[in-house]
Amino acid sequence: MSLRAFKESLRPCSGSQSSISSSTQYFSSLSQNYDSSVNPRKPPKSSLSQQLLRLQDHHVSLTQTQPKSTKRETLLGSEGNYGDDGEEDEAKKDTIFRPKSESLQLDHTGPYEPLLLSLPGEVPAVQVPPSINCRLLHHQRAGVKFLFELYKNNHGGILGDDMGLGKTIQTIAFLAAVFGKDGESSDLRSRNHNQPQKPVLIVCPTSVIHNWEDEFSKWSTFSVAIYHGANRDLMIDKIEAHEVEILITSFDTYRIHGGTLLKVEWEIMIVDEAHRLKNEKSKLYKACLEIKTQKRYGLTGTIMQNKIMELFNLFDWVVPGCLGTREHFRDYYDEPLKHGQRSSAPETFTKVAEERKQHLVTVLRKYLLRRTKEETIGHLMRGKEDNVVFCAMSELQKRAYQRMLQLPDIQCLINKDLPCSCGSPLKQVECCKRIVPDGAIWPYLHRDNPDGCDSCPFCLVLPCLVKLQQVSNHLELIKPNPKDDPDKQRKDAEFASAVFGTDIDLVGGITQNESFMGLSDVKHCGKMRALEKLMLSWLSEGDKVLLFSYSVRMLDILEKFLIRKGCCFSRLDGSTPTGLRQSLVDDFNTSPSKQVFLISTRAGGLGLNLVSANHVVIFDPSWNPAQDLQAQDRSFRFGQKRHVVVFRLLAAGSLEELVYTRQVYKQQLANIAVSGKMEKRYFEGVQDCKKFQGELFGICNLFRDLSDKLFTSEIIELHEKQEMEHANSANASADITGIGMSFLPYKEAFQVSTESEDDNSSEDDGKKKAKPVLEDAGIVYNHRNEDIVNSRPGIKGDRESSMHIEDNVQVSFVPGIRRKSDGQANNIQSAASSKLRKKRQYSALALFMGMGDVQLSKWLLSATPEQREKLLQNYKNKKAKLPGT
């Protein structure tokens, strides 16, 4: 190459400066328009009945490329419409589950310099490598700083972010900074003498071991080994030779072979899904206590699952003694918080509970960092709606459920505290009815011990609960499983025969139904009947659905149901090979033809990223609320571009209602103890307290007949009634000016009335003439979980400020208008104030109708749009005639 040609090649491009200038202007404009601290409004929440109303339009063709434009009706609620008029018109289209994609927003302010963790001027400097830091979100950088502060102070802590916020990535960034990784070399010989010389131990579920390994390879240059499987002993030799920096093992391996790992001196121990350490009596917990390092870190999105004492076990592992002794924690925190949440708790109890709650939260904040999706990446997501749908059981299911409650096994448990019929002063459980030789379940459990066991008859509780849940889900589940041993099949056949009774021919006998058409038929299963109606609406719109169930046999039935409906689906359960799972996930996310993903809740609760789905159905609830929330978060996580709608299906009048109300109870206690939030007091029962078992706890409540009532609905309605009476007595002179409806869209709540108020019978006509849209689907009641689990801020200043209501009610409901705030605290105040205002407005409208809040909600579900509009017009006219309006 000549010298001239070489100089020409070095000359800058003539358009480079203009290109750089235009690029700089573009990113500058993004910086001005983008404010990550303010979350834009989420799209209006969907209506369950609106989806079913689509089914009545016989003119909609599945081959249409554009959905028919209809008037949006939102019955269950609205958080506001889109920001401007153009988006408001767009929102009128019937595309609520496929919202218009927003323009790409780039964060050009992301740091491209190392994130310094050590103090300025401190040598050696501890910093996050630029190759990692430039890819971290703002909340993740804060998490890395939190972990390093704990490390610097030589004690442990909990990173308790919501699932999907990148706890794994934050941990890797923290370790890369501590070990001085620069992202270029993995040579252990280049390590600085001031950096840790000891390895790091990571204990996690088996299903995510390889996920940890993959993330380490993507983000940094650690020497990683896996202590799991047949060749695990070879890893110990590598550790002794200082060839391993990170050792990853599973819970089971650590529990069994922890003695070998305890011989190694560890710099840091990290436990993923740390809520597994909730039980102080488990072998895993005891093995983790024996680790010698004080730098113990737990990663979990569900810090507390069932009991407040779980908090003590977890924090006593990461920072021993930080919460005092076990007895002190139980007396000072656990008991006051539980009794203060009782619905009829005296005022002195509630005051003590408030003080202890604030004190506990203050102590936990020293060792706990917890952020939610709404606080961190809410502006990047479209929101989630968690619907709880109560489905009527089929008549055959109801009869089978009633017969089961009459079995000798369950009657023995129900009548355990009654005087014995033999004339003895002892209770039945202590005398003649301790064993049940004529039962349908007891003889098989004690086939090797005819005299019973030490736990009799309480050993029957769990098997009976499992059978009741099976009847609630599908009658085929109580029939013998051909894969079981002959003795169990014979026992299950006798049990099924007793439960089916005279209906045995209607269910095809006591043997498992092999008929494809019979298993896929929905007539004998209330939940499948509702699912059929909902799925037809979703799939016609091109939505993708995740369908969870705890029972593999139930997944088999649902699989035949999907085949009959012509759905293209994928399936993942415990029998799916580990190496095949990720390929199934990738195929579902990328294939437009895959509409439904059948997932076993136990196998698919962790490690799956299914953001292509915007609908989640949980077919059967869990006693542990965290498991249902983990299933929801397979779809609702970073990368989700659409509004996620969750449907939890419950069999109305069955044990599942009690399962759900206990979920609410546990979620409320967790919000109180961990976050210091205020929660509504629905229940009289107190966990682990025989004196206050109330409506939730105790064996008699578990096996209570709920077929003639809506258990959950009545509890909520009673609470709303008491709350309204309390509000009326506190402010008897309060008027009902400025009332809108939080359950209806803004345009319906505030449009100008053009009709007179002469028709006073509109409400009655609506009740009589309204066709119940949800009745065809067998849905008798539904609500949003977020409306029941209140989750209000617990800070006193926020709570007091939320009581001040602005005079201009209409402005707070206008779509696209966002209150200006100076910080996150003001945003919290605004949200709390808005929610309280909407609640009062809805209650006032219910009072105008002469109903309770729940009754009005039921009426709205079955009312036509014209009837709802007429109701609001009549109410507005009457409100205008009140003095002072």
C-alpha positions, 0 to 999 in steps of 0.5 A: 500500500502506498503512503498516500493510500494509507493516509486516505484510509486514516482520514475520517468519514465526511459524515462522521461528525454529523452522524455523531452530532445527530446521535448525541441529539437523539440520546439527549432527547431521550434523556429529556423525555424519560424519567425512570422515577415516575411510573407511567399509568398502567393500562386499564385492567381487564374485565372478566365478563367483558371477555365472556361478552365477546363470545356472544358476538357470532359475527366475529371471525377467527380469521380476521386480522384486525379485531372488531372495534367495540366500546370498552367495558371494564366491570372489575375496575380501572386504573385509568386509560392511556395518556393522551387523546390518541391513545384514548381512542386506541384504547377503545379497540378491543385489544386490551390483552395486546396493547399497542407497543411503545417506542423503544426507550434507551437509557443512555445514562447507564454508567460505562465506568466502574461502580466504586464500592469502596470509599474514595481514596481507599486502596485497593479500590473495590469496584464492579467491572465496567463490562458488568456495570454497564448492563446493570439496572439502577436497582441492581447497582443499589443491590450490589452496594447493599451486599458489599456493605454487609460484606465490609461489616463482616456479617450476612443479610438477605437480598429479598427482591421480588422474583424476576428482578435479577438477584442472581446478576446482583450477586455475581456483580458483587462477587466480581467486585470483591474478587477483583474480576476485570472481565478479561482474565480468569487466571487465579494467579493474577489475584491481588493479595488483598482479595479473598483467597477462600472460595465461595459456596452457593447452595440452590435448588437442583433445577437452577444449578446449571442456570447459575453456571450459565450466568457466571459464564456470561457475566464474569470469568470465575472458575466455577465447579459443581458439587453434584452427582457422581463426580462431586468428590473430584471437586474437593480436590480442586478446591484444596488445590485452589483451582476453584473460586465458586462451588455450586451445590444443591440443597439435597447434596448439601444436606446429605454431604454437608460434612465434607463441605464443612471441612473447607474454609469458605469466604462467603456462603450464598443460599438461593431460595433462602426461604427453604431455611424456614424450618428450624427442625429441618436437617438442611437448616441445621447443616447451614448453621454449622458453616463457619463463615459469618458472611452468609447471604440469602436470596429470596423473593418470599421472605416469609411464607406461612408464619412470622417465626419463619423470619426469625429462623432465616435472620438468625442464620444470616446474622445470629442473634440479631433478633434476640432469642427465639422465646423473646421474638415469639413474645415480643413480635409474633404474638402481638402482631397475630393478635393485633390482626384479629378482626375483633381485636381491642384497640389496645392490641392494635396499638401494641401491634402497630408499635411492634410492627414498626420496631421489627421493620426498623431492625430488619432493614439493617439486614434486608433489602427488598424491592418490588417490581412496581418500585423498580421496573414498573415503568418498563412493564404493563402491569399485572391483574390477579383475578380470583374466580370462584367456579360452581361445582357440577351437581355431580361434584357437589353430591360426591363432596357431600358424601365424602364429608359423611364418611366415618373417617371425616366424621371422626375428625369433626366430632373429636371433641364431643362426649363419647357415646359410651358414657365416659367423661372423655372426649371421643378422640380420647376414648372409643373413636380414636380409631376408625376400623370401618372407615374408607381410609383409616384401615389402609393407613394402618394395615400393618397396625390394627390398633392404630398409631400414636397420632390417631385419628389426626393421621387422617387429616392430610389424606382426607384433605387431599381427597377433598381437593381431588373432588373439587378439581375433577372426579376422575382424580379419586379413581384408582391410578393404574400406576399404583400398587394393587393394594392401593388401587383396591383401597382407592376403588373402595373409597371411590365407590363410597363417594360416588354412591348412586352416581357411579354409572354417571362417572363411568364406574370406579375404574379410570376412564380411558375414553378421550371424549369422556375425559375431555368433557367439561360437564362434570367439572365446574372449573373446566367449564369456566376454563372452556369459556375463558380459553375460547375468548383468549385464543380467538384473540391470539393470546398465549396461556400458561396453565398450572396444576399441582396434579400430573393426572390433572395435567393429563386430563387438561391435555386431552381437553386442549387436544379436543379444542384444537390447541397447539400446546407444550407440556412440562412436568417432573418427568421432563428431562432437565436438558429438555426444559430450556428448549421447550421454553425457547420453543414456546416463546418463539413459536406463534403456533404454540398457544398453551403451556401446560406446567406442573407447579412443582416442576415449573415454579422456578427458573422458567422465563415465559414472557411470551404468555400474557395469561396465567391460569392456576387451576388448583390453589396451594396452601402456600401463597408463595407457590402461586405467586412464583407460578404467576411470575413465570410470565410477569417478569422483566422482558414482558411487554404485555399486560398480564392477567392471572386467573386462579380457579377455585371450587366455590363451596369447597375446601379450596375457599378455605385454602385461599382465605388462609393464603390471604391471611398469610400474605397479610401477615407477611406484608405487616411483618416484613414491610410494615404495611397496614392490612384489612382485618378480615378474620377472627382466627389466629394462627397456632392459637386454640382459643381463637381458631375463628373461621380459618383454623382448626380441624372442624373448619377444614371439614366444614360444609360450605356448599350452601354459602359463599364463604369468602364472599360473606367474610369480605361483605361483612368486613365492608359493612363494618367498615362502612358503619365505622366510617358513618359513625366517625363522620355522620355529616359526610356527604356523597359529593364527587362520587365516581365508580372505581369499578367502571371506566372514567367515561362511564363514571363521569359522562354528562347525563341526558336522561331524566331521573324519572325512571326510579325502577332502573336498578330493579329492572336491571336486577331482573332483566340483566342476563348474567354473563358469567352464569353460563361459565359457572362463575358465581363470584370473583374479585381481584386479589390485590383488592383484598390483600390491601398492601397499604403503606404503613408509614405514619406520615403516609397514612395520615396524609392519605386521609386528606381527600382533594375536592376536585375528584374528577381530576384524580380520575382523568386519564393521562393526568399524573400528579407531580411529586418530589420523590417516591414518598409523594408517589406512595401518598398519591397512590394510597390517597387515590385508592382510598378515594376510589373505595369511598366513592364505590361504597357511596354508590353501593349505599345509593343502591341500597346494597353492600360493596360485594352485592353491587359488584355482583350486580355489575357483573351481570348488568348490561352496559346500558343498565350501568350507564343508566345507574350512573346517570340517575346517581349523578342527577340525584347527587346534583340536587343535594345541597352544596353540590 
